[in-house]
Amino acid sequence: MTVAERIDAKLTAAFRPLELEIVDQSHLHKGHAGAPEGGESHFRVRVVAELFDGMSRVDRQRKVNEALREELAGPVHALSVEALAPDEAR
């Protein structure tokens, strides 16, 4: 299973998102410190879930980081998160 597939599975299980987009941006960081050969180290995620309704942006970020704790401790060097409640998604 790829890192992106693990991220997808964990965010889906944790948040039952209405929308989930995972973009591997590792190619943009090739040659930089923390960017291993083979990629799968830098990701951008957009997750829209009812669970985020009424939560602060910081709390949403914390929830996503908790769900991806293992990935953030290992193969993922950088993660950009956009976590939205359904009424905020456009």
PyMOL Python script that loads the backbone (N, CA, C, O; Angstrom):
from pymol import cmd

cmd.read_pdbstr("""\
ATOM      1  N   MET A   1       0.856  -1.173   0.000  1.00  0.00           N
ATOM      2  CA  MET A   1       0.000   0.000   0.000  1.00  0.00           C
ATOM      3  C   MET A   1       0.906   1.241   0.000  1.00  0.00           C
ATOM      4  O   MET A   1       1.864   1.312   0.770  1.00  0.00           O
ATOM      5  N   THR A   2       0.606   2.197  -0.848  1.00  0.00           N
ATOM      6  CA  THR A   2       1.395   3.424  -0.907  1.00  0.00           C
ATOM      7  C   THR A   2       1.069   4.317   0.287  1.00  0.00           C
ATOM      8  O   THR A   2       0.073   4.110   0.980  1.00  0.00           O
ATOM      9  N   VAL A   3       1.921   5.306   0.511  1.00  0.00           N
ATOM     10  CA  VAL A   3       1.670   6.260   1.590  1.00  0.00           C
ATOM     11  C   VAL A   3       0.353   6.991   1.331  1.00  0.00           C
ATOM     12  O   VAL A   3      -0.441   7.180   2.253  1.00  0.00           O
ATOM     13  N   ALA A   4       0.119   7.401   0.096  1.00  0.00           N
ATOM     14  CA  ALA A   4      -1.129   8.093  -0.241  1.00  0.00           C
ATOM     15  C   ALA A   4      -2.347   7.214   0.039  1.00  0.00           C
ATOM     16  O   ALA A   4      -3.371   7.711   0.507  1.00  0.00           O
ATOM     17  N   GLU A   5      -2.249   5.927  -0.239  1.00  0.00           N
ATOM     18  CA  GLU A   5      -3.354   5.007   0.031  1.00  0.00           C
ATOM     19  C   GLU A   5      -3.583   4.855   1.532  1.00  0.00           C
ATOM     20  O   GLU A   5      -4.725   4.759   1.981  1.00  0.00           O
ATOM     21  N   ARG A   6      -2.501   4.832   2.308  1.00  0.00           N
ATOM     22  CA  ARG A   6      -2.647   4.752   3.770  1.00  0.00           C
ATOM     23  C   ARG A   6      -3.290   6.021   4.316  1.00  0.00           C
ATOM     24  O   ARG A   6      -4.146   5.958   5.199  1.00  0.00           O
ATOM     25  N   ILE A   7      -2.877   7.175   3.790  1.00  0.00           N
ATOM     26  CA  ILE A   7      -3.482   8.442   4.204  1.00  0.00           C
ATOM     27  C   ILE A   7      -4.968   8.426   3.888  1.00  0.00           C
ATOM     28  O   ILE A   7      -5.783   8.808   4.727  1.00  0.00           O
ATOM     29  N   ASP A   8      -5.325   7.992   2.700  1.00  0.00           N
ATOM     30  CA  ASP A   8      -6.723   7.913   2.288  1.00  0.00           C
ATOM     31  C   ASP A   8      -7.517   7.015   3.232  1.00  0.00           C
ATOM     32  O   ASP A   8      -8.588   7.394   3.706  1.00  0.00           O
ATOM     33  N   ALA A   9      -6.986   5.830   3.499  1.00  0.00           N
ATOM     34  CA  ALA A   9      -7.702   4.870   4.358  1.00  0.00           C
ATOM     35  C   ALA A   9      -7.893   5.418   5.765  1.00  0.00           C
ATOM     36  O   ALA A   9      -8.972   5.281   6.340  1.00  0.00           O
ATOM     37  N   LYS A  10      -6.871   6.029   6.319  1.00  0.00           N
ATOM     38  CA  LYS A  10      -6.964   6.527   7.689  1.00  0.00           C
ATOM     39  C   LYS A  10      -7.894   7.733   7.795  1.00  0.00           C
ATOM     40  O   LYS A  10      -8.682   7.817   8.737  1.00  0.00           O
ATOM     41  N   LEU A  11      -7.818   8.662   6.853  1.00  0.00           N
ATOM     42  CA  LEU A  11      -8.703   9.824   6.907  1.00  0.00           C
ATOM     43  C   LEU A  11     -10.150   9.426   6.639  1.00  0.00           C
ATOM     44  O   LEU A  11     -11.069   9.996   7.227  1.00  0.00           O
ATOM     45  N   THR A  12     -10.357   8.461   5.766  1.00  0.00           N
ATOM     46  CA  THR A  12     -11.707   7.976   5.498  1.00  0.00           C
ATOM     47  C   THR A  12     -12.295   7.318   6.741  1.00  0.00           C
ATOM     48  O   THR A  12     -13.451   7.555   7.090  1.00  0.00           O
ATOM     49  N   ALA A  13     -11.503   6.501   7.400  1.00  0.00           N
ATOM     50  CA  ALA A  13     -11.982   5.820   8.613  1.00  0.00           C
ATOM     51  C   ALA A  13     -12.240   6.809   9.750  1.00  0.00           C
ATOM     52  O   ALA A  13     -13.211   6.662  10.491  1.00  0.00           O
ATOM     53  N   ALA A  14     -11.388   7.800   9.888  1.00  0.00           N
ATOM     54  CA  ALA A  14     -11.493   8.734  11.013  1.00  0.00           C
ATOM     55  C   ALA A  14     -12.603   9.763  10.846  1.00  0.00           C
ATOM     56  O   ALA A  14     -13.242  10.152  11.823  1.00  0.00           O
ATOM     57  N   PHE A  15     -12.836  10.209   9.601  1.00  0.00           N
ATOM     58  CA  PHE A  15     -13.721  11.360   9.394  1.00  0.00           C
ATOM     59  C   PHE A  15     -14.926  11.104   8.500  1.00  0.00           C
ATOM     60  O   PHE A  15     -15.818  11.949   8.426  1.00  0.00           O
ATOM     61  N   ARG A  16     -14.978   9.968   7.822  1.00  0.00           N
ATOM     62  CA  ARG A  16     -16.061   9.708   6.852  1.00  0.00           C
ATOM     63  C   ARG A  16     -16.320  10.967   6.016  1.00  0.00           C
ATOM     64  O   ARG A  16     -17.426  11.508   6.028  1.00  0.00           O
ATOM     65  N   PRO A  17     -15.309  11.422   5.300  1.00  0.00           N
ATOM     66  CA  PRO A  17     -15.399  12.704   4.603  1.00  0.00           C
ATOM     67  C   PRO A  17     -16.405  12.704   3.456  1.00  0.00           C
ATOM     68  O   PRO A  17     -16.646  11.689   2.803  1.00  0.00           O
ATOM     69  N   LEU A  18     -16.974  13.874   3.243  1.00  0.00           N
ATOM     70  CA  LEU A  18     -17.826  14.098   2.081  1.00  0.00           C
ATOM     71  C   LEU A  18     -16.952  14.355   0.855  1.00  0.00           C
ATOM     72  O   LEU A  18     -17.357  14.107  -0.281  1.00  0.00           O
ATOM     73  N   GLU A  19     -15.762  14.852   1.110  1.00  0.00           N
ATOM     74  CA  GLU A  19     -14.789  15.120   0.057  1.00  0.00           C
ATOM     75  C   GLU A  19     -13.403  14.855   0.626  1.00  0.00           C
ATOM     76  O   GLU A  19     -13.104  15.244   1.755  1.00  0.00           O
ATOM     77  N   LEU A  20     -12.556  14.192  -0.161  1.00  0.00           N
ATOM     78  CA  LEU A  20     -11.189  13.924   0.250  1.00  0.00           C
ATOM     79  C   LEU A  20     -10.294  13.983  -0.977  1.00  0.00           C
ATOM     80  O   LEU A  20     -10.494  13.246  -1.943  1.00  0.00           O
ATOM     81  N   GLU A  21      -9.320  14.855  -0.927  1.00  0.00           N
ATOM     82  CA  GLU A  21      -8.346  14.988  -2.007  1.00  0.00           C
ATOM     83  C   GLU A  21      -6.958  14.877  -1.402  1.00  0.00           C
ATOM     84  O   GLU A  21      -6.632  15.573  -0.440  1.00  0.00           O
ATOM     85  N   ILE A  22      -6.149  14.006  -1.966  1.00  0.00           N
ATOM     86  CA  ILE A  22      -4.777  13.797  -1.503  1.00  0.00           C
ATOM     87  C   ILE A  22      -3.859  14.004  -2.703  1.00  0.00           C
ATOM     88  O   ILE A  22      -3.992  13.330  -3.724  1.00  0.00           O
ATOM     89  N   VAL A  23      -2.928  14.944  -2.567  1.00  0.00           N
ATOM     90  CA  VAL A  23      -2.008  15.250  -3.656  1.00  0.00           C
ATOM     91  C   VAL A  23      -0.581  15.041  -3.163  1.00  0.00           C
ATOM     92  O   VAL A  23      -0.152  15.648  -2.181  1.00  0.00           O
ATOM     93  N   ASP A  24       0.140  14.176  -3.858  1.00  0.00           N
ATOM     94  CA  ASP A  24       1.551  13.953  -3.551  1.00  0.00           C
ATOM     95  C   ASP A  24       2.344  15.068  -4.229  1.00  0.00           C
ATOM     96  O   ASP A  24       2.407  15.136  -5.456  1.00  0.00           O
ATOM     97  N   GLN A  25       2.940  15.930  -3.432  1.00  0.00           N
ATOM     98  CA  GLN A  25       3.712  17.057  -3.954  1.00  0.00           C
ATOM     99  C   GLN A  25       5.216  16.823  -3.813  1.00  0.00           C
ATOM    100  O   GLN A  25       6.000  17.769  -3.892  1.00  0.00           O
ATOM    101  N   SER A  26       5.610  15.605  -3.610  1.00  0.00           N
ATOM    102  CA  SER A  26       7.017  15.271  -3.378  1.00  0.00           C
ATOM    103  C   SER A  26       7.913  15.710  -4.521  1.00  0.00           C
ATOM    104  O   SER A  26       9.048  16.129  -4.295  1.00  0.00           O
ATOM    105  N   HIS A  27       7.416  15.620  -5.743  1.00  0.00           N
ATOM    106  CA  HIS A  27       8.234  16.001  -6.898  1.00  0.00           C
ATOM    107  C   HIS A  27       8.646  17.472  -6.847  1.00  0.00           C
ATOM    108  O   HIS A  27       9.655  17.847  -7.445  1.00  0.00           O
ATOM    109  N   LEU A  28       7.893  18.299  -6.152  1.00  0.00           N
ATOM    110  CA  LEU A  28       8.219  19.719  -6.031  1.00  0.00           C
ATOM    111  C   LEU A  28       9.380  19.951  -5.065  1.00  0.00           C
ATOM    112  O   LEU A  28       9.949  21.042  -5.031  1.00  0.00           O
ATOM    113  N   HIS A  29       9.731  18.946  -4.292  1.00  0.00           N
ATOM    114  CA  HIS A  29      10.747  19.079  -3.251  1.00  0.00           C
ATOM    115  C   HIS A  29      11.969  18.206  -3.512  1.00  0.00           C
ATOM    116  O   HIS A  29      12.827  18.049  -2.643  1.00  0.00           O
ATOM    117  N   LYS A  30      12.040  17.648  -4.695  1.00  0.00           N
ATOM    118  CA  LYS A  30      13.153  16.761  -5.048  1.00  0.00           C
ATOM    119  C   LYS A  30      14.481  17.495  -4.841  1.00  0.00           C
ATOM    120  O   LYS A  30      14.672  18.614  -5.317  1.00  0.00           O
ATOM    121  N   GLY A  31      15.389  16.835  -4.120  1.00  0.00           N
ATOM    122  CA  GLY A  31      16.701  17.413  -3.867  1.00  0.00           C
ATOM    123  C   GLY A  31      16.778  18.254  -2.603  1.00  0.00           C
ATOM    124  O   GLY A  31      17.871  18.634  -2.183  1.00  0.00           O
ATOM    125  N   HIS A  32      15.642  18.550  -1.991  1.00  0.00           N
ATOM    126  CA  HIS A  32      15.633  19.331  -0.750  1.00  0.00           C
ATOM    127  C   HIS A  32      15.854  18.412   0.447  1.00  0.00           C
ATOM    128  O   HIS A  32      15.631  17.204   0.364  1.00  0.00           O
ATOM    129  N   ALA A  33      16.291  18.989   1.550  1.00  0.00           N
ATOM    130  CA  ALA A  33      16.459  18.221   2.781  1.00  0.00           C
ATOM    131  C   ALA A  33      15.112  17.634   3.197  1.00  0.00           C
ATOM    132  O   ALA A  33      14.094  18.324   3.141  1.00  0.00           O
ATOM    133  N   GLY A  34      15.099  16.385   3.609  1.00  0.00           N
ATOM    134  CA  GLY A  34      13.866  15.736   4.035  1.00  0.00           C
ATOM    135  C   GLY A  34      13.081  15.115   2.900  1.00  0.00           C
ATOM    136  O   GLY A  34      12.023  14.528   3.126  1.00  0.00           O
ATOM    137  N   ALA A  35      13.582  15.236   1.686  1.00  0.00           N
ATOM    138  CA  ALA A  35      12.884  14.668   0.523  1.00  0.00           C
ATOM    139  C   ALA A  35      13.638  13.422   0.062  1.00  0.00           C
ATOM    140  O   ALA A  35      14.612  13.534  -0.682  1.00  0.00           O
ATOM    141  N   PRO A  36      13.207  12.252   0.488  1.00  0.00           N
ATOM    142  CA  PRO A  36      13.911  11.023   0.133  1.00  0.00           C
ATOM    143  C   PRO A  36      13.712  10.652  -1.337  1.00  0.00           C
ATOM    144  O   PRO A  36      12.757  11.086  -1.981  1.00  0.00           O
ATOM    145  N   GLU A  37      14.619   9.856  -1.840  1.00  0.00           N
ATOM    146  CA  GLU A  37      14.459   9.323  -3.191  1.00  0.00           C
ATOM    147  C   GLU A  37      13.168   8.515  -3.248  1.00  0.00           C
ATOM    148  O   GLU A  37      12.827   7.821  -2.290  1.00  0.00           O
ATOM    149  N   GLY A  38      12.475   8.598  -4.324  1.00  0.00           N
ATOM    150  CA  GLY A  38      11.250   7.834  -4.477  1.00  0.00           C
ATOM    151  C   GLY A  38       9.989   8.593  -4.089  1.00  0.00           C
ATOM    152  O   GLY A  38       8.883   8.109  -4.329  1.00  0.00           O
ATOM    153  N   GLY A  39      10.132   9.761  -3.499  1.00  0.00           N
ATOM    154  CA  GLY A  39       8.969  10.598  -3.180  1.00  0.00           C
ATOM    155  C   GLY A  39       8.131  10.076  -2.036  1.00  0.00           C
ATOM    156  O   GLY A  39       8.627   9.417  -1.122  1.00  0.00           O
ATOM    157  N   GLU A  40       6.851  10.385  -2.108  1.00  0.00           N
ATOM    158  CA  GLU A  40       5.865  10.054  -1.068  1.00  0.00           C
ATOM    159  C   GLU A  40       6.272  10.603   0.300  1.00  0.00           C
ATOM    160  O   GLU A  40       6.179   9.915   1.316  1.00  0.00           O
ATOM    161  N   SER A  41       6.726  11.859   0.300  1.00  0.00           N
ATOM    162  CA  SER A  41       7.155  12.483   1.543  1.00  0.00           C
ATOM    163  C   SER A  41       6.452  13.813   1.811  1.00  0.00           C
ATOM    164  O   SER A  41       6.410  14.267   2.954  1.00  0.00           O
ATOM    165  N   HIS A  42       5.905  14.435   0.784  1.00  0.00           N
ATOM    166  CA  HIS A  42       5.256  15.748   0.907  1.00  0.00           C
ATOM    167  C   HIS A  42       3.846  15.645   0.319  1.00  0.00           C
ATOM    168  O   HIS A  42       3.676  15.302  -0.851  1.00  0.00           O
ATOM    169  N   PHE A  43       2.843  15.944   1.139  1.00  0.00           N
ATOM    170  CA  PHE A  43       1.459  15.799   0.695  1.00  0.00           C
ATOM    171  C   PHE A  43       0.637  17.037   1.035  1.00  0.00           C
ATOM    172  O   PHE A  43       0.923  17.772   1.980  1.00  0.00           O
ATOM    173  N   ARG A  44      -0.391  17.231   0.225  1.00  0.00           N
ATOM    174  CA  ARG A  44      -1.425  18.236   0.497  1.00  0.00           C
ATOM    175  C   ARG A  44      -2.738  17.478   0.548  1.00  0.00           C
ATOM    176  O   ARG A  44      -3.045  16.703  -0.357  1.00  0.00           O
ATOM    177  N   VAL A  45      -3.522  17.698   1.613  1.00  0.00           N
ATOM    178  CA  VAL A  45      -4.823  17.050   1.717  1.00  0.00           C
ATOM    179  C   VAL A  45      -5.919  18.097   1.920  1.00  0.00           C
ATOM    180  O   VAL A  45      -5.725  19.111   2.591  1.00  0.00           O
ATOM    181  N   ARG A  46      -7.044  17.823   1.336  1.00  0.00           N
ATOM    182  CA  ARG A  46      -8.255  18.619   1.539  1.00  0.00           C
ATOM    183  C   ARG A  46      -9.310  17.626   1.983  1.00  0.00           C
ATOM    184  O   ARG A  46      -9.617  16.669   1.272  1.00  0.00           O
ATOM    185  N   VAL A  47      -9.862  17.861   3.159  1.00  0.00           N
ATOM    186  CA  VAL A  47     -10.871  16.951   3.695  1.00  0.00           C
ATOM    187  C   VAL A  47     -12.060  17.775   4.179  1.00  0.00           C
ATOM    188  O   VAL A  47     -11.914  18.712   4.964  1.00  0.00           O
ATOM    189  N   VAL A  48     -13.221  17.404   3.698  1.00  0.00           N
ATOM    190  CA  VAL A  48     -14.471  18.055   4.083  1.00  0.00           C
ATOM    191  C   VAL A  48     -15.291  17.018   4.837  1.00  0.00           C
ATOM    192  O   VAL A  48     -15.629  15.962   4.302  1.00  0.00           O
ATOM    193  N   ALA A  49     -15.606  17.339   6.098  1.00  0.00           N
ATOM    194  CA  ALA A  49     -16.326  16.371   6.924  1.00  0.00           C
ATOM    195  C   ALA A  49     -17.251  17.079   7.906  1.00  0.00           C
ATOM    196  O   ALA A  49     -16.941  18.155   8.417  1.00  0.00           O
ATOM    197  N   GLU A  50     -18.378  16.456   8.151  1.00  0.00           N
ATOM    198  CA  GLU A  50     -19.338  17.000   9.117  1.00  0.00           C
ATOM    199  C   GLU A  50     -18.736  17.076  10.513  1.00  0.00           C
ATOM    200  O   GLU A  50     -19.107  17.945  11.303  1.00  0.00           O
ATOM    201  N   LEU A  51     -17.814  16.178  10.820  1.00  0.00           N
ATOM    202  CA  LEU A  51     -17.165  16.160  12.130  1.00  0.00           C
ATOM    203  C   LEU A  51     -16.477  17.491  12.453  1.00  0.00           C
ATOM    204  O   LEU A  51     -16.333  17.841  13.625  1.00  0.00           O
ATOM    205  N   PHE A  52     -16.055  18.229  11.431  1.00  0.00           N
ATOM    206  CA  PHE A  52     -15.347  19.489  11.642  1.00  0.00           C
ATOM    207  C   PHE A  52     -16.277  20.661  11.940  1.00  0.00           C
ATOM    208  O   PHE A  52     -15.809  21.747  12.280  1.00  0.00           O
ATOM    209  N   ASP A  53     -17.564  20.459  11.821  1.00  0.00           N
ATOM    210  CA  ASP A  53     -18.517  21.531  12.087  1.00  0.00           C
ATOM    211  C   ASP A  53     -18.376  22.016  13.529  1.00  0.00           C
ATOM    212  O   ASP A  53     -18.448  21.220  14.465  1.00  0.00           O
ATOM    213  N   GLY A  54     -18.179  23.300  13.704  1.00  0.00           N
ATOM    214  CA  GLY A  54     -18.049  23.894  15.025  1.00  0.00           C
ATOM    215  C   GLY A  54     -16.666  23.811  15.635  1.00  0.00           C
ATOM    216  O   GLY A  54     -16.449  24.320  16.734  1.00  0.00           O
ATOM    217  N   MET A  55     -15.721  23.179  14.945  1.00  0.00           N
ATOM    218  CA  MET A  55     -14.354  23.063  15.452  1.00  0.00           C
ATOM    219  C   MET A  55     -13.494  24.199  14.902  1.00  0.00           C
ATOM    220  O   MET A  55     -13.710  24.678  13.788  1.00  0.00           O
ATOM    221  N   SER A  56     -12.520  24.619  15.702  1.00  0.00           N
ATOM    222  CA  SER A  56     -11.578  25.632  15.223  1.00  0.00           C
ATOM    223  C   SER A  56     -10.644  25.017  14.186  1.00  0.00           C
ATOM    224  O   SER A  56     -10.517  23.796  14.092  1.00  0.00           O
ATOM    225  N   ARG A  57     -10.008  25.862  13.428  1.00  0.00           N
ATOM    226  CA  ARG A  57      -9.052  25.417  12.412  1.00  0.00           C
ATOM    227  C   ARG A  57      -7.912  24.629  13.064  1.00  0.00           C
ATOM    228  O   ARG A  57      -7.465  23.617  12.522  1.00  0.00           O
ATOM    229  N   VAL A  58      -7.453  25.085  14.203  1.00  0.00           N
ATOM    230  CA  VAL A  58      -6.365  24.413  14.916  1.00  0.00           C
ATOM    231  C   VAL A  58      -6.802  23.028  15.386  1.00  0.00           C
ATOM    232  O   VAL A  58      -6.045  22.065  15.265  1.00  0.00           O
ATOM    233  N   ASP A  59      -8.006  22.922  15.917  1.00  0.00           N
ATOM    234  CA  ASP A  59      -8.507  21.619  16.370  1.00  0.00           C
ATOM    235  C   ASP A  59      -8.671  20.648  15.205  1.00  0.00           C
ATOM    236  O   ASP A  59      -8.410  19.454  15.349  1.00  0.00           O
ATOM    237  N   ARG A  60      -9.092  21.147  14.074  1.00  0.00           N
ATOM    238  CA  ARG A  60      -9.218  20.296  12.881  1.00  0.00           C
ATOM    239  C   ARG A  60      -7.860  19.754  12.467  1.00  0.00           C
ATOM    240  O   ARG A  60      -7.710  18.567  12.175  1.00  0.00           O
ATOM    241  N   GLN A  61      -6.866  20.650  12.446  1.00  0.00           N
ATOM    242  CA  GLN A  61      -5.501  20.261  12.084  1.00  0.00           C
ATOM    243  C   GLN A  61      -4.993  19.195  13.058  1.00  0.00           C
ATOM    244  O   GLN A  61      -4.380  18.212  12.643  1.00  0.00           O
ATOM    245  N   ARG A  62      -5.245  19.391  14.338  1.00  0.00           N
ATOM    246  CA  ARG A  62      -4.810  18.417  15.344  1.00  0.00           C
ATOM    247  C   ARG A  62      -5.453  17.052  15.112  1.00  0.00           C
ATOM    248  O   ARG A  62      -4.789  16.022  15.231  1.00  0.00           O
ATOM    249  N   LYS A  63      -6.734  17.045  14.783  1.00  0.00           N
ATOM    250  CA  LYS A  63      -7.440  15.781  14.534  1.00  0.00           C
ATOM    251  C   LYS A  63      -6.835  15.043  13.341  1.00  0.00           C
ATOM    252  O   LYS A  63      -6.645  13.828  13.390  1.00  0.00           O
ATOM    253  N   VAL A  64      -6.535  15.777  12.274  1.00  0.00           N
ATOM    254  CA  VAL A  64      -5.925  15.156  11.095  1.00  0.00           C
ATOM    255  C   VAL A  64      -4.539  14.623  11.456  1.00  0.00           C
ATOM    256  O   VAL A  64      -4.187  13.502  11.089  1.00  0.00           O
ATOM    257  N   ASN A  65      -3.757  15.425  12.173  1.00  0.00           N
ATOM    258  CA  ASN A  65      -2.423  14.979  12.578  1.00  0.00           C
ATOM    259  C   ASN A  65      -2.498  13.734  13.461  1.00  0.00           C
ATOM    260  O   ASN A  65      -1.666  12.836  13.333  1.00  0.00           O
ATOM    261  N   GLU A  66      -3.480  13.671  14.350  1.00  0.00           N
ATOM    262  CA  GLU A  66      -3.657  12.482  15.199  1.00  0.00           C
ATOM    263  C   GLU A  66      -3.952  11.251  14.344  1.00  0.00           C
ATOM    264  O   GLU A  66      -3.402  10.175  14.580  1.00  0.00           O
ATOM    265  N   ALA A  67      -4.813  11.417  13.359  1.00  0.00           N
ATOM    266  CA  ALA A  67      -5.181  10.292  12.498  1.00  0.00           C
ATOM    267  C   ALA A  67      -3.985   9.789  11.688  1.00  0.00           C
ATOM    268  O   ALA A  67      -3.910   8.609  11.345  1.00  0.00           O
ATOM    269  N   LEU A  68      -3.057  10.692  11.387  1.00  0.00           N
ATOM    270  CA  LEU A  68      -1.899  10.339  10.553  1.00  0.00           C
ATOM    271  C   LEU A  68      -0.600  10.302  11.364  1.00  0.00           C
ATOM    272  O   LEU A  68       0.485  10.492  10.816  1.00  0.00           O
ATOM    273  N   ARG A  69      -0.715  10.062  12.638  1.00  0.00           N
ATOM    274  CA  ARG A  69       0.449  10.071  13.540  1.00  0.00           C
ATOM    275  C   ARG A  69       1.596   9.204  13.028  1.00  0.00           C
ATOM    276  O   ARG A  69       2.744   9.648  13.008  1.00  0.00           O
ATOM    277  N   GLU A  70       1.301   7.994  12.622  1.00  0.00           N
ATOM    278  CA  GLU A  70       2.355   7.075  12.166  1.00  0.00           C
ATOM    279  C   GLU A  70       3.037   7.588  10.907  1.00  0.00           C
ATOM    280  O   GLU A  70       4.259   7.504  10.788  1.00  0.00           O
ATOM    281  N   GLU A  71       2.272   8.111   9.980  1.00  0.00           N
ATOM    282  CA  GLU A  71       2.845   8.611   8.731  1.00  0.00           C
ATOM    283  C   GLU A  71       3.707   9.848   8.989  1.00  0.00           C
ATOM    284  O   GLU A  71       4.763  10.013   8.377  1.00  0.00           O
ATOM    285  N   LEU A  72       3.257  10.710   9.891  1.00  0.00           N
ATOM    286  CA  LEU A  72       4.014  11.925  10.194  1.00  0.00           C
ATOM    287  C   LEU A  72       5.297  11.611  10.952  1.00  0.00           C
ATOM    288  O   LEU A  72       6.250  12.390  10.904  1.00  0.00           O
ATOM    289  N   ALA A  73       5.332  10.481  11.649  1.00  0.00           N
ATOM    290  CA  ALA A  73       6.535  10.065  12.361  1.00  0.00           C
ATOM    291  C   ALA A  73       7.512   9.331  11.439  1.00  0.00           C
ATOM    292  O   ALA A  73       8.673   9.118  11.789  1.00  0.00           O
ATOM    293  N   GLY A  74       7.028   8.953  10.273  1.00  0.00           N
ATOM    294  CA  GLY A  74       7.862   8.154   9.381  1.00  0.00           C
ATOM    295  C   GLY A  74       8.030   8.764   8.013  1.00  0.00           C
ATOM    296  O   GLY A  74       8.818   9.692   7.835  1.00  0.00           O
ATOM    297  N   PRO A  75       7.300   8.255   7.047  1.00  0.00           N
ATOM    298  CA  PRO A  75       7.589   8.633   5.665  1.00  0.00           C
ATOM    299  C   PRO A  75       7.164  10.054   5.269  1.00  0.00           C
ATOM    300  O   PRO A  75       7.708  10.603   4.311  1.00  0.00           O
ATOM    301  N   VAL A  76       6.228  10.645   5.966  1.00  0.00           N
ATOM    302  CA  VAL A  76       5.737  11.976   5.569  1.00  0.00           C
ATOM    303  C   VAL A  76       6.571  13.055   6.248  1.00  0.00           C
ATOM    304  O   VAL A  76       6.597  13.165   7.474  1.00  0.00           O
ATOM    305  N   HIS A  77       7.240  13.835   5.439  1.00  0.00           N
ATOM    306  CA  HIS A  77       8.083  14.924   5.926  1.00  0.00           C
ATOM    307  C   HIS A  77       7.288  16.210   6.084  1.00  0.00           C
ATOM    308  O   HIS A  77       7.536  16.988   7.006  1.00  0.00           O
ATOM    309  N   ALA A  78       6.322  16.441   5.179  1.00  0.00           N
ATOM    310  CA  ALA A  78       5.521  17.667   5.214  1.00  0.00           C
ATOM    311  C   ALA A  78       4.090  17.357   4.802  1.00  0.00           C
ATOM    312  O   ALA A  78       3.842  16.584   3.877  1.00  0.00           O
ATOM    313  N   LEU A  79       3.148  17.984   5.517  1.00  0.00           N
ATOM    314  CA  LEU A  79       1.732  17.771   5.242  1.00  0.00           C
ATOM    315  C   LEU A  79       1.014  19.112   5.312  1.00  0.00           C
ATOM    316  O   LEU A  79       1.036  19.786   6.342  1.00  0.00           O
ATOM    317  N   SER A  80       0.386  19.488   4.221  1.00  0.00           N
ATOM    318  CA  SER A  80      -0.431  20.693   4.178  1.00  0.00           C
ATOM    319  C   SER A  80      -1.883  20.241   4.260  1.00  0.00           C
ATOM    320  O   SER A  80      -2.321  19.394   3.482  1.00  0.00           O
ATOM    321  N   VAL A  81      -2.628  20.809   5.205  1.00  0.00           N
ATOM    322  CA  VAL A  81      -3.994  20.346   5.459  1.00  0.00           C
ATOM    323  C   VAL A  81      -4.992  21.484   5.292  1.00  0.00           C
ATOM    324  O   VAL A  81      -4.814  22.577   5.829  1.00  0.00           O
ATOM    325  N   GLU A  82      -6.041  21.200   4.537  1.00  0.00           N
ATOM    326  CA  GLU A  82      -7.215  22.059   4.469  1.00  0.00           C
ATOM    327  C   GLU A  82      -8.371  21.196   4.967  1.00  0.00           C
ATOM    328  O   GLU A  82      -8.841  20.311   4.253  1.00  0.00           O
ATOM    329  N   ALA A  83      -8.825  21.450   6.180  1.00  0.00           N
ATOM    330  CA  ALA A  83      -9.893  20.672   6.806  1.00  0.00           C
ATOM    331  C   ALA A  83     -11.088  21.586   6.974  1.00  0.00           C
ATOM    332  O   ALA A  83     -11.007  22.602   7.665  1.00  0.00           O
ATOM    333  N   LEU A  84     -12.199  21.230   6.344  1.00  0.00           N
ATOM    334  CA  LEU A  84     -13.379  22.105   6.302  1.00  0.00           C
ATOM    335  C   LEU A  84     -14.647  21.392   6.723  1.00  0.00           C
ATOM    336  O   LEU A  84     -14.795  20.185   6.537  1.00  0.00           O
ATOM    337  N   ALA A  85     -15.555  22.160   7.293  1.00  0.00           N
ATOM    338  CA  ALA A  85     -16.911  21.688   7.515  1.00  0.00           C
ATOM    339  C   ALA A  85     -17.661  21.821   6.185  1.00  0.00           C
ATOM    340  O   ALA A  85     -17.252  22.616   5.338  1.00  0.00           O
ATOM    341  N   PRO A  86     -18.734  21.076   5.980  1.00  0.00           N
ATOM    342  CA  PRO A  86     -19.428  21.114   4.686  1.00  0.00           C
ATOM    343  C   PRO A  86     -19.884  22.510   4.264  1.00  0.00           C
ATOM    344  O   PRO A  86     -19.835  22.832   3.077  1.00  0.00           O
ATOM    345  N   ASP A  87     -20.324  23.343   5.202  1.00  0.00           N
ATOM    346  CA  ASP A  87     -20.805  24.671   4.812  1.00  0.00           C
ATOM    347  C   ASP A  87     -19.675  25.614   4.413  1.00  0.00           C
ATOM    348  O   ASP A  87     -19.938  26.694   3.883  1.00  0.00           O
ATOM    349  N   GLU A  88     -18.432  25.234   4.655  1.00  0.00           N
ATOM    350  CA  GLU A  88     -17.280  26.049   4.281  1.00  0.00           C
ATOM    351  C   GLU A  88     -16.693  25.648   2.932  1.00  0.00           C
ATOM    352  O   GLU A  88     -15.961  26.422   2.316  1.00  0.00           O
ATOM    353  N   ALA A  89     -17.009  24.453   2.478  1.00  0.00           N
ATOM    354  CA  ALA A  89     -16.441  23.933   1.227  1.00  0.00           C
ATOM    355  C   ALA A  89     -17.100  24.608   0.035  1.00  0.00           C
ATOM    356  O   ALA A  89     -18.314  24.810  -0.001  1.00  0.00           O
ATOM    357  N   ARG A  90     -16.301  24.936  -0.897  1.00  0.00           N
ATOM    358  CA  ARG A  90     -16.809  25.575  -2.124  1.00  0.00           C
ATOM    359  C   ARG A  90     -16.256  24.896  -3.330  1.00  0.00           C
ATOM    360  O   ARG A  90     -16.566  25.287  -4.455  1.00  0.00           O
TER     361      ARG A  90
END
""", "prot")
cmd.dss("prot")
cmd.show_as("cartoon", "prot")
cmd.util.cbc("prot")
cmd.orient("prot")
